[in-house]
Amino acid sequence: MLQGRVHHRIEWPGLSADEKAEGWVLPCVAVADSDVVLWQPLSSPPCTTSSA
């Protein structure tokens, strides 16, 4: 998370203390307390195959 505040609906959402300190959130159990800006890492290019 780049900006904003959230709280998680469960006490320990599966993040380490270091991950929380780095701004990681689990959107599936997080509730926004303000406007938020999330960072999404780039995914790998899609895997393609040839039928030949």
N, C-alpha and C positions, 0 to 999 in steps of 0.2 A: 504494500500500500504506500503510495507516494504522498498522499495528503488525506487528512480527515481522521475521524475516530469511529471505531466500531466496538461493539461488545459481542461476546459469543454467548449463545443461548445455553451452552453447557459449560461447566466449570473448567474442564481441561479438554480443549478441542483437538488434542493430538499434535499440538505444536510444542517444540522444545522452547525453553526460555530464550535461547539464542535466536530462534526463528521469530518469536514474538518481538524481540528487541530489534530485529532487522526489518520489521514491518510486515511479516507474512501474516495472512489471514486465511481462514477457510470460509469462503463465501456461503457454503451450504449451511453453515450454522452461525453465521455472523449477522448482526443487525447494525445498520448504519446509524450512528448518533449525530452525524453531520454529513455534508456532501463529501464524497470520497473520490479519490483518483487511484485506480488500481493499475499496476504494472503487470503486463502479461509477457513472459519471455517468448521469443520467437520459437515456433515449433520447427521440427525437422521438415525438409521438403517431403511431399508425399512419395511413397514408394510406388514405383511403376513397374509393371512387368510386360513382357512381350509375349504374344500368343504364337509367335513364329517358331 
